[in-house]
Amino acid sequence: MPFREIDEEVSRFAQLPREVGSWLRQIFIEDWNLKLLALAITLGLWFGVTGQRAPATVRLTRVQISFRLPSEMEISNDPRDEVEVTLTGSKGEIDRLNGRDLVAYVDVSDMKPGERVVQLTPGRVKIDLPEGVRIDGIEPNTIPLRLEQRIERQVEVEARLEGHLAEGYELRGINITPGKVKVRGPASHINELQKALTETIPLEGRKESFAVAQTAIDIPDPKVDVIDTIVNVYLEVGEQRIEKTLTGVAVRESGGASARPETASATIFGARSVIEQLRAQDIQIILDVSEDGAITPRLSLPPGLETQVELRSTKPAGFTIVR
């Protein structure tokens, strides 16, 4: 090898310590603040990941309960609808849980009718939880239930009214279609139900008959389900009616024969404005005689009033036909 090449090789090896020192200086000394920040971030991420995987325990309140019941059975009492649940699992999964988003499904499908006390064990309670999260405890750990047969039946409908008609008017009748609705629920609740009320119907200031279509049935018992939920209601409103007794009303037989007594008292019933204007000489008591001889009194009224006035009674109550 020529002497020049040997000198170049020696010079290159002589520079190596300086290059190594520069490289080490760049790694450990230059921009040290940025390198420390990067190290801190790396350590923080490492501790964060390992911390999220560490086991943790939490107690969640207000976890809702849903019962899985036997076929054709109902709960007739009012058991609590929320519990406290203690869960254990990875901290990351635990931190994402909210008690109000969870439902504890309690399986009582194997139970018979009657008074029961349900043990809230992990085998009977199921909650949709992330993998690795388990139930450690439930408070309270027992719930009393009353299980009853579910039944259906027809119940009479009654209109729920509110307010008052205009002065001088009265409610003459209520027609509800259909008159009965079907309800379903625990046997004791259904058997105690005497009637099904409609939603409130206001009467305030009414002077005429009116209809309320598609009226909802309102049964306050939450244990009772209404199958037929609506009805149609017709309310007959008219002028207030009164009774009035007129004396000295003429009496005759429908065929023209005389009657004894020839006059009598008649108690009549109808709209106030009509009844107050009638006098004894405006009406007659007509006696209809049937084939078996039975005598039935009725009123003879001025034209147009035949359907507006009703004969309530006569005094005397019995009459004799004179042939």
PAZAPA-4460 file (N, C-alpha, C; in steps of 0.05 Angstrom, whole numbers, plus 32768, in hexadecimal, padded with zeros to 4 digits):
% residues 323
    n_x    n_y    n_z   ca_x   ca_y   ca_z    c_x    c_y    c_z   seq   type   mol
   8011   7FE8   8000   8000   8000   8000   8012   8019   8000     1      M     A
   800C   802D   7FF1   801C   8045   7FF0   801A   8054   800A     2      P     A
   802F   8063   8010   8030   8072   8029   8019   8086   802B     3      F     A
   8010   8092   8015   7FFA   80A6   8016   7FE0   8099   801F     4      R     A
   7FDA   8081   8015   7FC2   8074   801D   7FC2   806D   803A     5      E     A
   7FDA   8064   8043   7FDD   805D   8060   7FD7   8075   8071     6      I     A
   7FE1   808C   8069   7FDC   80A5   8079   7FBF   80AC   8079     7      D     A
   7FB0   80A8   8063   7F93   80AF   8062   7F83   809D   8075     8      E     A
   7F8B   8083   8076   7F7D   8071   8088   7F81   8078   80A5     9      E     A
   7F9A   807F   80AB   7FA0   8087   80C7   7F90   80A0   80CE    10      V     A
   7F8E   80B3   80BC   7F7F   80CC   80C2   7F62   80C6   80C7    11      S     A
   7F56   80B3   80B7   7F3A   80AD   80BA   7F34   80A0   80D5    12      R     A
   7F46   808E   80DD   7F42   8081   80F7   7F45   8095   810E    13      F     A
   7F56   80A8   8109   7F5A   80BD   811E   7F42   80CE   8122    14      A     A
   7F32   80D1   810D   7F1A   80E2   810F   7F02   80D4   811C    15      Q     A
   7F03   80B9   811F   7EEC   80AA   812A   7EE4   80B2   8146    16      L     A
   7EF7   80B6   8158   7EEE   80BE   8173   7EE0   80D8   8173    17      P     A
   7EE8   80EB   8161   7EDA   8104   8160   7EBD   8101   8156    18      R     A
   7EB9   80EF   8142   7E9E   80EB   8137   7E8C   80DD   814C    19      E     A
   7E98   80CA   815A   7E88   80BC   816E   7E80   80CF   8184    20      V     A
   7E92   80E0   818C   7E8C   80F3   81A1   7E76   8107   8198    21      G     A
   7E78   810F   817F   7E63   8121   8174   7E47   8114   8174    22      S     A
   7E48   80FA   816C   7E2E   80EB   816B   7E22   80E8   8187    23      W     A
   7E33   80E1   819B   7E29   80DE   81B6   7E20   80F9   81C1    24      L     A
   7E2E   810E   81B9   7E26   8129   81C2   7E0A   8130   81B7    25      R     A
   7E05   8129   819E   7DEA   812E   8192   7DD4   811F   81A0    26      Q     A
   7DDB   8106   81A9   7DC6   80F5   81B6   7DC0   80FF   81D2    27      I     A
   7DD5   8104   81E2   7DD1   8109   81FF   7DD2   8126   8207    28      F     A
   7DDD   8137   81F8   7DE1   8153   8201   7DD1   8167   81F0    29      I     A
   7DD3   8165   81D6   7DC5   8179   81C5   7DA7   8174   81C6    30      E     A
   7D96   8189   81C6   7D79   8188   81C7   7D6F   8177   81DE    31      D     A
   7D7C   8179   81F5   7D75   8167   820C   7D59   816C   8216    32      W     A
   7D4F   8185   8214   7D34   818B   821E   7D1F   817C   820E    33      N     A
   7D22   817B   81F4   7D0F   816D   81E3   7D0F   814F   81E8    34      L     A
   7D28   8145   81ED   7D2B   8129   81F2   7D1F   8121   820D    35      K     A
   7D21   8132   8221   7D14   812D   823B   7CF6   812D   8238    36      L     A
   7CEB   8140   8228   7CCE   8141   8224   7CC4   8127   8217    37      L     A
   7CD3   811E   8202   7CCB   8105   81F5   7CCC   80EE   8208    38      A     A
   7CE1   80ED   8219   7CE2   80D8   822D   7CCB   80D8   8240    39      L     A
   7CC4   80F1   8249   7CAD   80F4   825C   7C93   80EA   824F    40      A     A
   7C8F   80F2   8235   7C76   80E9   8228   7C76   80CB   8225    41      I     A
   7C8C   80BF   821E   7C8D   80A2   821B   7C87   8094   8236    42      T     A
   7C93   809E   824C   7C8E   8092   8266   7C71   8096   826E    43      L     A
   7C65   80AE   8268   7C49   80B3   826E   7C37   80A1   8260    44      G     A
   7C3C   809D   8246   7C2B   808A   8237   7C2D   806E   8242    45      L     A
   7C46   8066   8249   7C4A   804B   8253   7C3B   8047   826E    46      W     A
   7C3D   805B   827F   7C2F   8058   8299   7C11   805A   8295    47      F     A
   7C08   806B   8281   7BEB   806D   827C   7BE0   8052   8272    48      G     A
   7BED   8046   825F   7BE3   802C   8254   7BE3   8017   826A    49      V     A
   7BF9   8015   8279   7BFA   8000   828E   7BE6   8006   82A4    50      T     A
   7BE1   8021   82A9   7BCD   8028   82BD   7BB1   8021   82B5    51      G     A
   7BAA   8025   829B   7B90   801E   8291   7B8A   8000   8293    52      Q     A
   7BA0   7FF0   8292   7B9C   7FD3   8293   7B9C   7FC9   82AF    53      R     A
   7BA3   7FDA   82C2   7BA3   7FD1   82DE   7B87   7FCC   82E8    54      A     A
   7B82   7FB8   82F9   7B67   7FB3   8303   7B5D   7FC9   8315    55      P     A
   7B42   7FCE   8313   7B36   7FE3   8323   7B1A   7FD9   832B    56      A     A
   7B0F   7FE4   8340   7AF4   7FDE   834A   7AE4   7FF7   834D    57      T     A
   7ACB   7FF6   8345   7ABA   800E   8347   7A9E   8005   834F    58      V     A
   7A90   8017   835E   7A74   8012   8365   7A63   8025   8355    59      R     A
   7A51   801B   8345   7A3F   802B   8334   7A23   802B   8340    60      L     A
   7A18   8043   8343   79FD   8046   834E   79E8   8049   8338    61      T     A
   79CF   8045   833F   79B9   804A   832D   79BA   8039   8314    62      R     A
   79C2   8020   8318   79C1   800D   8302   79A4   8001   8300    63      V     A
   7997   8004   82E9   797C   7FFC   82E6   7979   7FDD   82E6    64      Q     A
   7961   7FD4   82EF   795C   7FB7   82F0   7946   7FB1   82DC    65      I     A
   7949   7F9B   82CE   7934   7F90   82BC   7931   7F73   82C2    66      S     A
   7918   7F6B   82C8   7912   7F4F   82D0   790A   7F3F   82B8    67      F     A
   7916   7F27   82B6   790D   7F14   82A1   78FA   7F00   82AF    68      R     A
   78E0   7F03   82A8   78CA   7EF6   82B7   78C3   7EDB   82AA    69      L     A
   78B5   7ECA   82BA   78AA   7EB2   82AF   7894   7EB9   829B    70      P     A
   788E   7EA7   8289   7879   7EAC   8275   785E   7EB0   8282    71      S     A
   784F   7EC4   8279   7834   7ECB   8283   7834   7ED3   82A1    72      E     A
   784A   7EDE   82AA   784C   7EE7   82C6   7852   7F05   82C7    73      M     A
   784A   7F12   82DD   784E   7F2E   82E1   7858   7F33   82FE    74      E     A
   7866   7F49   8302   786D   7F52   831D   7858   7F65   8327    75      I     A
   784B   7F5E   833D   7834   7F6E   8347   783C   7F82   835D    76      S     A
   7854   7F7F   8369   785D   7F93   837C   786E   7FA7   836E    77      N     A
   787A   7FB9   837D   788C   7FCE   8372   78A8   7FCB   837C    78      D     A
   78B7   7FB8   8371   78D3   7FB4   837A   78E4   7FCC   8371    79      P     A
   78FB   7FCF   837F   790E   7FE4   8377   7917   7FE0   835A    80      R     A
   791C   7FF5   834D   7924   7FF3   8331   7941   7FFB   832B    81      D     A
   7950   8000   8341   796D   8007   833E   797D   7FF9   8354    82      E     A
   7996   7FF3   834E   79A8   7FE7   8362   79C4   7FF4   835F    83      V     A
   79D5   7FEE   8373   79F1   7FF6   8371   7A01   7FDD   8369    84      E     A
   7A14   7FDF   8356   7A23   7FC9   834D   7A41   7FCF   8350    85      V     A
   7A50   7FBB   835C   7A6D   7FBE   835E   7A79   7FAD   8348    86      T     A
   7A8B   7FBA   8338   7A98   7FAD   8321   7AB6   7FAE   8324    87      L     A
   7AC3   7F9A   8319   7AE0   7F99   8319   7AEA   7F92   82FD    88      T     A
   7AFF   7FA0   82F4   7B0A   7F9C   82D9   7B20   7FB0   82D4    89      G     A
   7B29   7FB1   82BB   7B3E   7FC3   82B4   7B35   7FE0   82B8    90      S     A
   7B46   7FF1   82C1   7B3F   800D   82C7   7B34   801B   82AF    91      K     A
   7B3F   8016   8298   7B36   8023   827F   7B19   801C   8279    92      G     A
   7B12   8003   827C   7AF6   7FFA   8277   7AE3   8005   828D    93      E     A
   7AEC   8003   82A6   7ADC   800C   82BC   7AD6   802A   82BA    94      I     A
   7AE9   803A   82B2   7AE5   8057   82B1   7AD1   805F   829C    95      D     A
   7ACD   804E   8288   7AB9   8054   8273   7A9D   804C   827A    96      R     A
   7A99   803F   8290   7A7E   8036   8298   7A6F   804B   82A7    97      L     A
   7A54   804C   82A2   7A42   805E   82B0   7A2A   804E   82B9    98      N     A
   7A25   8050   82D3   7A0F   803F   82DE   79F4   8044   82D0    99      G     A
   79EF   805C   82C7   79D5   8061   82BB   79D2   8055   829F   100      R     A
   79E9   804C   8294   79E8   8040   8279   79E6   8022   827B   101      D     A
   79E8   8017   8293   79E7   7FFA   8296   79CC   7FF0   829F   102      L     A
   79C5   7FD7   8298   79AC   7FCA   82A1   79B4   7FAF   82AC   103      V     A
   79AA   7FAA   82C4   79AE   7F90   82D1   7995   7F7F   82CB   104      A     A
   7999   7F6A   82BB   7983   7F58   82B3   7982   7F41   82C8   105      Y     A
   796C   7F41   82D7   7968   7F2D   82EC   7955   7F17   82E2   106      V     A
   795F   7EFF   82E0   7950   7EE8   82D5   7940   7EDA   82EB   107      D     A
   7925   7EDE   82EB   7914   7ED0   82FE   7901   7EBD   82F0   108      V     A
   7908   7EB6   82D7   78F6   7EA5   82C7   78F1   7E8A   82D2   109      S     A
   7901   7E81   82E6   78FE   7E67   82F2   78EC   7E67   830B   110      D     A
   78E2   7E7F   8312   78D3   7E81   832B   78B5   7E7D   8327   111      M     A
   78A7   7E74   833C   788B   7E6F   833C   787C   7E87   8347   112      K     A
   7861   7E88   8343   7851   7E9F   834E   7852   7E9F   836D   113      P     A
   7850   7EB8   8377   7850   7EBB   8394   7864   7ED0   839D   114      G     A
   7868   7ED2   83B8   787B   7EE5   83C4   7897   7ED8   83C2   115      E     A
   78A9   7EE6   83B5   78C4   7EDB   83B1   78D9   7EF0   83B9   116      R     A
   78F1   7EE5   83C2   7908   7EF6   83C8   791E   7EEE   83B4   117      V     A
   7926   7F00   83A3   7939   7EFA   838E   7955   7F01   8398   118      V     A
   7968   7EED   8397   7984   7EF2   839E   7992   7EFC   8385   119      Q     A
   799E   7F14   8388   79AC   7F20   8371   79C9   7F16   836F   120      L     A
   79CB   7EFD   8366   79E5   7EF1   8363   79EF   7EF4   8346   121      T     A
   7A0A   7EF1   8342   7A14   7EF3   8326   7A08   7EDF   8314   122      P     A
   79FF   7EC8   831E   79F2   7EB4   830D   79D6   7EBC   8304   123      G     A
   79C9   7ECE   8313   79AE   7ED6   830C   79AD   7EF2   82FF   124      R     A
   79C2   7F01   8302   79C3   7F1D   82F8   79D7   7F1E   82E1   125      V     A
   79CF   7F29   82CA   79E0   7F2D   82B4   79E1   7F4B   82AC   126      K     A
   79F9   7F55   82A8   79FD   7F70   829F   7A10   7F6F   8287   127      I     A
   7A0A   7F7E   8272   7A1B   7F7F   825A   7A34   7F90   8261   128      D     A
   7A4A   7F82   8266   7A63   7F8F   826F   7A7A   7F8A   825B   129      L     A
   7A8E   7F9C   825A   7AA5   7F97   8248   7AB4   7F7E   8251   130      P     A
   7AC3   7F72   823F   7AD2   7F5A   8245   7AE6   7F60   825C   131      E     A
   7AE7   7F4F   826F   7AFA   7F52   8285   7AEE   7F61   829D   132      G     A
   7AD6   7F6B   829B   7AC8   7F79   82B1   7AB4   7F66   82BD   133      V     A
   7AB5   7F62   82D7   7AA3   7F4F   82E4   7A93   7F5D   82FB   134      R     A
   7A7D   7F50   8303   7A6C   7F59   8319   7A78   7F4E   8333   135      I     A
   7A7E   7F60   8346   7A88   7F57   8360   7A72   7F58   8376   136      D     A
   7A5E   7F68   8372   7A49   7F6A   8386   7A32   7F7B   837D   137      G     A
   7A1B   7F77   8389   7A03   7F86   8383   79F5   7F8D   839E   138      I     A
   79EE   7FA7   83A1   79E0   7FB0   83B8   79C6   7FBE   83B1   139      E     A
   79AF   7FB6   83BE   79AD   7FA0   83D0   79AF   7F85   83C1   140      P     A
   79B5   7F70   83CF   79B9   7F56   83C2   79A0   7F45   83C1   141      N     A
   7989   7F50   83CB   7970   7F41   83C9   795A   7F55   83C2   142      T     A
   7945   7F4C   83B3   792E   7F5C   83AC   7915   7F4B   83AF   143      I     A
   7901   7F55   83BF   78E8   7F46   83C2   78D6   7F4B   83A9   144      P     A
   78CB   7F35   839F   78B8   7F37   8388   789F   7F28   838E   145      L     A
   7889   7F32   8383   786F   7F24   8384   7868   7F1D   8367   146      R     A
   7869   7F04   8360   7863   7EFB   8345   7846   7EF1   8343   147      L     A
   7838   7EFA   832E   781C   7EF3   832A   7817   7EEC   830D   148      E     A
   7802   7EDD   8309   77F9   7ED6   82EE   77F0   7EF0   82DF   149      Q     A
   77F7   7EF2   82C6   77ED   7F08   82B5   77D2   7F00   82AA   150      R     A
   77BE   7F12   82AD   77A3   7F0D   82A3   7799   7F25   8293   151      I     A
   7783   7F20   8284   7776   7F35   8274   7758   7F34   827B   152      E     A
   774B   7F4B   827A   772E   7F4C   827C   7723   7F67   8271   153      R     A
   7709   7F68   826C   76FB   7F80   8263   76F2   7F90   827B   154      Q     A
   76F6   7FAA   8279   76EF   7FBD   828F   76DD   7FD3   8284   155      V     A
   76C8   7FDA   8293   76B6   7FF0   828B   76C6   800A   828A   156      E     A
   76BF   801B   8276   76CC   8035   8273   76BA   804B   827F   157      V     A
   76C6   805D   828D   76B8   8074   8298   76C6   808E   8290   158      E     A
   76B6   80A1   8288   76C2   80BB   827F   76CB   80CB   8298   159      A     A
   76E3   80D6   8297   76EC   80E8   82AC   76E7   8104   82A4   160      R     A
   76D5   8112   82B2   76CC   812D   82AB   76D7   8142   82BD   161      L     A
   76DB   815A   82B2   76E6   8170   82C1   76D8   818A   82BA   162      E     A
   76D2   819A   82CE   76C6   81B4   82C9   76A7   81B3   82CA   163      G     A
   769A   81C9   82C4   767D   81CC   82C6   7672   81D6   82AB   164      H     A
   765A   81CC   82A4   764C   81D6   828D   7643   81F3   8292   165      L     A
   763A   8200   827D   7630   821B   8280   7618   821A   8293   166      A     A
   7613   8230   82A1   75FD   8232   82B4   75E2   822C   82A6   167      E     A
   75D2   821B   82B2   75B8   8214   82A7   75B9   81FC   8295   168      G     A
   75D0   81EF   8292   75D3   81D7   8281   75DC   81BF   8291   169      Y     A
   75D6   81A7   8287   75DD   818F   8295   75E6   817A   8281   170      E     A
   75F5   8166   828C   75FF   8150   827D   75E9   813A   827D   171      L     A
   75DD   8134   8266   75C6   8122   8265   75CF   8105   8261   172      R     A
   75E6   8101   8255   75EE   80E5   8250   760A   80E4   8245   173      G     A
   7617   80CD   8248   7632   80C8   823E   7631   80AD   822F   174      I     A
   763A   80AE   8216   763C   8095   8207   765A   8090   8200   175      N     A
   7664   8079   8209   7680   8072   8204   7682   805A   81F2   176      I     A
   7692   805C   81DD   7695   8046   81CA   76B2   8040   81C6   177      T     A
   76BB   8027   81CB   76AD   8011   81D8   76A9   8017   81F6   178      P     A
   7695   8009   8201   7690   800E   821D   76A2   7FFF   8230   179      G     A
   76B2   7FEC   8226   76C5   7FDD   8236   76E0   7FDC   8227   180      K     A
   76F6   7FDB   8236   7710   7FD8   822A   771E   7FC0   8237   181      V     A
   7731   7FB5   8229   7741   7F9E   8233   775A   7FA8   8241   182      K     A
   775F   7F9C   8258   7777   7FA3   8268   7786   7F8A   826F   183      V     A
   77A0   7F8D   8275   77B1   7F76   827B   77C4   7F7D   8292   184      R     A
   77CA   7F6A   82A3   77DD   7F6F   82B9   77DC   7F59   82CE   185      G     A
   77EA   7F5D   82E5   77E9   7F49   82FA   77CC   7F45   8304   186      P     A
   77C6   7F2C   830A   77AA   7F24   8311   779E   7F36   8327   187      A     A
   77AD   7F3C   833C   77A1   7F4B   8352   779B   7F68   8349   188      S     A
   77AB   7F74   8339   77A6   7F8F   8330   778E   7F90   831C   189      H     A
   778D   7F7C   830B   7777   7F7C   82F7   775C   7F76   8305   190      I     A
   775C   7F64   8318   7743   7F5E   8326   7739   7F74   8338   191      N     A
   774B   7F86   8341   7743   7F9D   8352   7739   7FB4   8341   192      E     A
   773E   7FB3   8327   7737   7FCA   8316   7719   7FC9   8310   193      L     A
   770A   7FDE   8319   76ED   7FDF   8316   76E5   7FED   82FC   194      Q     A
   76F5   8000   82F2   76EE   800F   82DA   7707   801B   82CE   195      K     A
   7705   8022   82B5   771B   802F   82A6   7712   804B   82A0   196      A     A
   7720   805F   82AA   7719   807B   82A6   7726   8085   828C   197      L     A
   7718   8098   827F   7724   80A5   8268   7735   80BC   8272   198      T     A
   7744   80C8   825F   7752   80E0   8265   773D   80F6   826C   199      E     A
   7745   810C   8278   7732   8120   8281   7724   812E   8269   200      T     A
   770A   8130   826B   76FA   813E   8256   76EF   8158   8263   201      I     A
   76F6   816F   8259   76ED   8189   8264   76D0   818F   825C   202      P     A
   76C0   8198   8270   76A4   819F   826B   76A0   81BE   826C   203      L     A
   76B3   81CC   8275   76B0   81E8   827C   76A2   81F9   8266   204      E     A
   768A   8204   826E   767C   8217   825D   766C   820A   8246   205      G     A
   766B   81F0   8244   765D   81E2   822E   763F   81E6   8230   206      R     A
   7632   81EA   8219   7615   81ED   8217   7608   81D9   8204   207      K     A
   7619   81CB   81F5   760F   81B8   81E0   761D   819D   81E3   208      E     A
   7610   8189   81D8   761C   816E   81D8   7635   816E   81C7   209      S     A
   7648   815D   81CD   7661   815C   81BE   766E   8141   81C0   210      F     A
   767F   813B   81AD   768D   8121   81AC   76AB   8125   81AF   211      A     A
   76B8   8112   81BC   76D5   8112   81BF   76DF   80F8   81B4   212      V     A
   76EA   80F9   819C   76F4   80E1   818E   7710   80DA   8198   213      A     A
   7717   80C1   8196   7732   80B7   819D   773B   80C0   81B9   214      Q     A
   7729   80BC   81CC   772F   80C3   81E8   7740   80AD   81F5   215      T     A
   7756   80B4   8201   7769   80A1   820D   775E   8096   8227   216      A     A
   7764   807C   822C   775E   8070   8246   7776   8076   8259   217      I     A
   776F   807E   8271   7784   8086   8284   7781   8076   829E   218      D     A
   7790   8060   82A1   7790   8050   82B9   77AA   8056   82C8   219      I     A
   77A9   8062   82E0   77C1   806A   82EE   77D3   8054   82F8   220      P     A
   77C8   803C   82FB   77D7   8025   8305   77EC   801D   82F0   221      D     A
   7806   8020   82F6   781B   8019   82E2   781D   7FFB   82DD   222      P     A
   7811   7FEB   82EE   7812   7FCE   82EA   77FD   7FC5   82D5   223      K     A
   77EB   7FD6   82CE   77D5   7FCF   82BB   77DB   7FDA   82A0   224      V     A
   77DB   7FC8   828C   77DE   7FD1   8270   77C3   7FD2   8263   225      D     A
   77BD   7FE8   8255   77A4   7FEA   8246   77A8   7FE1   822A   226      V     A
   7799   7FCD   8222   779B   7FC2   8207   778C   7FD3   81F3   227      I     A
   7773   7FDA   81FA   7763   7FEC   81E9   7766   8008   81F5   228      D     A
   7776   8018   81E8   7780   8031   81F5   776E   8049   81F0   229      T     A
   775B   8049   81DD   774B   8060   81D7   772E   8059   81D4   230      I     A
   771C   806C   81D9   76FF   8069   81D5   76F4   8083   81CA   231      V     A
   76DB   8082   81C1   76CD   809A   81B8   76B7   80A1   81CC   232      N     A
   76B6   80BA   81D3   76A3   80C3   81E8   7690   80D8   81DD   233      V     A
   7675   80D4   81E1   7661   80E8   81D9   7653   80F1   81F2   234      Y     A
   7652   810B   81F7   7645   8116   820E   762D   8126   8206   235      L     A
   7615   811F   8210   75FC   812D   820A   75F8   8143   821F   236      E     A
   75F7   815C   8215   75F4   8173   8226   75DA   8181   821E   237      V     A
   75CB   8189   8232   75B2   8197   822C   75AA   81AA   8243   238      G     A
   7595   81B8   823E   758B   81CB   8252   7583   81BB   826B   239      E     A
   7588   81C7   8282   7581   81BA   829B   7564   81B3   829D   240      Q     A
   755D   819B   82A7   7542   8192   82A8   7537   8193   82C5   241      R     A
   751E   8198   82C8   7511   819A   82E2   74F7   818B   82E3   242      I     A
   74ED   8186   82FB   74D3   817A   82FF   74BF   8190   8307   243      E     A
   74A6   818C   82FF   7491   819F   8307   7477   818F   830A   244      K     A
   7467   8195   831E   744D   8188   8322   7437   819C   831B   245      T     A
   7425   8193   8309   740E   81A3   8301   73F5   8196   830C   246      L     A
   73E4   81A5   8318   73CA   819A   8322   73B3   81A2   8310   247      T     A
   739E   8192   8311   7386   8197   8301   738A   8191   82E4   248      G     A
   739A   817D   82DD   739F   8175   82C2   7388   8163   82B9   249      V     A
   737B   8168   82A2   7365   8158   8298   736E   813B   8292   250      A     A
   735C   8128   8298   7362   810C   8293   734C   8100   8281   251      V     A
   7354   80F1   826C   7341   80E4   825B   734D   80CA   8250   252      R     A
   733B   80B8   8248   7344   809F   823C   734A   80A4   821E   253      E     A
   735E   8096   8213   7367   809B   81F8   7351   8097   81E3   254      S     A
   733D   8086   81EA   7328   8082   81D7   7311   8095   81D9   255      G     A
   7313   80A8   81EC   72FE   80BC   81F0   72EC   80B8   8207   256      G     A
   72EF   80A2   8215   72DE   809C   822C   72E6   80AE   8244   257      A     A
   72D4   80B1   8257   72DA   80C1   826E   72EB   80B1   8282   258      S     A
   72F7   80C0   8294   7308   80B2   82A8   7302   80BE   82C3   259      A     A
   7307   80AF   82D8   7304   80B7   82F3   731F   80B4   8302   260      R     A
   7329   80C9   830F   731E   80E4   830F   7322   80F2   82F4   261      P     A
   7314   8108   82F0   7316   8117   82D7   732E   8129   82D6   262      E     A
   733A   8130   82EC   7352   8140   82ED   7366   8133   8301   263      T     A
   737F   8139   82FD   7393   812D   830F   73AC   8140   830F   264      A     A
   73BE   813A   8321   73D8   8148   8321   73EC   8138   8310   265      S     A
   73FD   8147   8302   7411   813A   82F1   742C   8146   82F7   266      A     A
   7440   8135   82FD   745B   813E   8300   746A   813A   82E6   267      T     A
   7474   814F   82DB   7481   814E   82C1   749E   8156   82C3   268      I     A
   74AE   814D   82AF   74CB   8151   82B0   74D5   8159   8294   269      F     A
   74E7   816D   8293   74F1   8176   8279   7503   818E   827C   270      G     A
   750B   819A   8265   751C   81B1   8266   750E   81C8   8275   271      A     A
   751E   81D6   8285   7513   81EB   8296   7502   81FF   8286   272      R     A
   750C   8208   826F   74FE   821D   8260   74E3   8213   8256   273      S     A
   74E0   81F9   8251   74C7   81EE   8248   74B4   81E9   825F   274      V     A
   74BE   81DC   8274   74AD   81D5   828B   74A2   81EE   8299   275      I     A
   74B2   8203   829C   74A9   821A   82AA   7492   8228   829B   276      E     A
   748F   8225   8281   747A   8232   8272   7460   8222   8270   277      Q     A
   7461   8208   8276   7449   81F7   8274   7435   81FC   828B   278      L     A
   741B   81FC   8285   7406   81FE   8299   73F4   81E6   8297   279      R     A
   73E4   81E2   82AB   73D3   81CA   82AC   73C1   81C8   8294   280      A     A
   73B6   81DE   828A   73A4   81DE   8273   73B2   81D8   8259   281      Q     A
   73CE   81D9   8259   73DD   81D3   8240   73E0   81B5   823B   282      D     A
   73DB   81A4   824F   73E0   8188   824C   73C7   8178   8255   283      I     A
   73C7   815E   824E   73B3   814C   8257   73C0   8131   825E   284      Q     A
   73B2   8122   8270   73BB   8107   8276   73AA   80F4   8266   285      I     A
   73B6   80E5   8254   73A8   80D2   8243   73AC   80B6   824E   286      I     A
   7396   80A7   8250   7397   808C   825B   7395   8078   8245   287      L     A
   73AB   8068   8241   73AA   8053   822D   73A3   8039   823B   288      D     A
   738F   802B   8230   7385   8012   823C   738E   7FFB   822A   289      V     A
   739C   7FE7   8236   73A6   7FD0   8227   7390   7FBB   8226   290      S     A
   7394   7FA6   8217   7380   7F90   8214   737A   7F83   822E   291      E     A
   738D   7F81   8240   7388   7F74   825A   737D   7F88   826F   292      D     A
   7377   7FA0   8266   736A   7FB4   8277   737D   7FC5   8287   293      G     A
   7397   7FC2   8283   73AA   7FD3   8291   73A9   7FF0   8286   294      A     A
   73AA   8003   8298   73A8   8020   8291   73C3   802D   8294   295      I     A
   73CD   803A   827E   73E8   8047   827F   73E4   8065   8278   296      T     A
   73EA   8077   828A   73E7   8094   8284   73FF   809E   8274   297      P     A
   73F9   80B2   8263   740D   80C0   8254   7404   80DD   8250   298      R     A
   7417   80EE   8247   7411   810A   8244   7409   8111   8227   299      L     A
   73F6   8123   8225   73F0   8130   820C   73FB   814D   820E   300      S     A
   740E   8154   81FC   741C   816D   81FE   7418   817E   81E5   301      L     A
   741D   8198   81E7   741B   81A9   81CF   742F   819F   81BA   302      P     A
   7429   81A4   81A0   743A   819B   818A   7457   81A4   818E   303      P     A
   746A   8192   8189   7486   8198   818B   7493   8192   81A5   304      G     A
   7482   818C   81B9   748D   8186   81D4   748B   8169   81DB   305      L     A
   7482   8158   81C8   747D   813C   81CF   7496   812E   81D9   306      E     A
   74AE   8135   81CF   74C6   8127   81D8   74D6   8136   81ED   307      T     A
   74CB   814D   81F6   74DA   815E   8208   74D0   815C   8225   308      Q     A
   74B8   8151   8229   74AC   8150   8243   74A6   8133   824A   309      V     A
   74AC   812C   8263   74A7   8110   826C   7494   8111   8284   310      E     A
   7480   80FE   8284   746E   80FB   829A   747B   80EA   82AF   311      L     A
   7480   80F5   82C7   748E   80E6   82DC   7479   80D6   82ED   312      R     A
   7463   80E3   82F4   744F   80D6   8305   7435   80E5   8304   313      S     A
   7420   80D8   830E   7406   80E4   8310   73FB   80DF   832C   314      T     A
   73E9   80F1   8335   73DC   80ED   834E   73BE   80F4   834B   315      K     A
   73AD   80E0   834E   73B3   80C4   8357   73C2   80B4   8341   316      P     A
   73CD   809E   834A   73DC   808D   8337   73CA   807B   8327   317      A     A
   73B1   8075   8331   739E   8064   8323   7386   8073   8319   318      G     A
   737B   8069   8303   7363   8076   82F6   734F   8060   82EF   319      F     A
   7336   8069   82EC   7320   8057   82E3   7313   8062   82CA   320      T     A
   730E   8050   82B7   7302   8058   829E   72E3   8055   82A0   321      I     A
   72D5   806A   8298   72B7   806A   829A   72AD   8066   827E   322      V     A
   729F   804F   8279   7294   8049   825F   7277   8052   825C   323      R     A
***
